[in-house]
Amino acid sequence: MGLFMTKNDIISMLYEKIGLPKKEAKEVVNVLFETMKSALVAGEQIKIAGYGTFNVRKKGLRKGRNPKTKEEYDIKPRKVVVFKACSELKKVPKKSDN
């Protein structure tokens, strides 16, 4: 399983690693996420150099199936946020590779 982080975890890391006061760290984190959210809602792409790209992808109507009953149903169209890592990030060895 991967790492699960909350906004408060990020705020605490900013406090612990660089000594940014928690009130300021909270403001930075909130501004960052609100800016990203606004851009994605507007359908814009977010590129972070050395990290990757966030995009909004539209998924069309498709068929789904209940695995227990095998009953088919329509899955409504929706928008999803997708992340594509840059080549630099893909080259970083995973901890399990060590």
N, C-alpha and C positions, 0 to 999 in steps of 0.2 A: 504494500500500500504506500502511496505517496505521502508527502508532507501536507498536513492540513494547517492553514494559517488563517487567523482572523485579522481584522484591521488592528485590533488591540495588540496582537502579536507583533505586527509590523511596527507599530508605535513604540512598543517596548524595545524592539531591536534597535530602532533609531536612537532611543535614549541610552541603551547599554553600549552600543558600538561607537557612536560618535558624540554622545553626551548632549544631544539636542533635548531641551526641556520637553516633557511630555505634552504640555499644552501646545507648543509649537509643532512638535512631531505630529500630533493629531490633526492640526490644521493643514500641514503639508500633505499628509496621507489623504485627507478628505478632499482637498483641492485636486490632487492627482486623480483620484478615482472619479470625481464629479466631471473633470475635464475629459477623461477617457469615455465615461458613460455618455456625455453629451455628443461627443464625436461619433461614437458608434450608433447612437439613436438617429443621428443625422445621416447615417449611411457612409460616413467617412472611414478611411483606412488609417490605422495607427501603426507607424513604423518606428521601432526603437532600435537604433544602430547597435550592432553587436548582440542583439537579443532576439528580435523577431518582429512579426507583423500580426496585428489583430484585424480581422475583417468580419463583416456581417454577411452571412450567406443565407439565401432564401431557399428553404426546402419546400418542394411542391407537395401536392396531395399524393399520398401513397398508401398502399395496402399494408395493414399490420395483421398479426395473428396472435390470439391469446394462446400461449404455450400449453396451458392446462386443457382448455376446451377445444382448441384448434379452430375456434370461431374467428372468421375474418372480419375486419372492420377498416374504415377509412381513417387515416391519420391526417389531420387537417394541416394545411400549409402553415409554415411558421418561419421565423427568422432565428438564426443561431449565431453566436459569436464563435469564430474559429481562430486558432493561433497556429502560425507556422514559424517554427524556429529558424533562425538564420544559420548559415553554414558554420559559422564560428561556434555557435552554441551546440550544434549537432556533433562537432568534433570533440567536445569536452567529455572525457570518460565518465561513465556512470559509476556510482559508489560500488555497485555490485560487480563491476569489471575489475576492481582492484585486487 
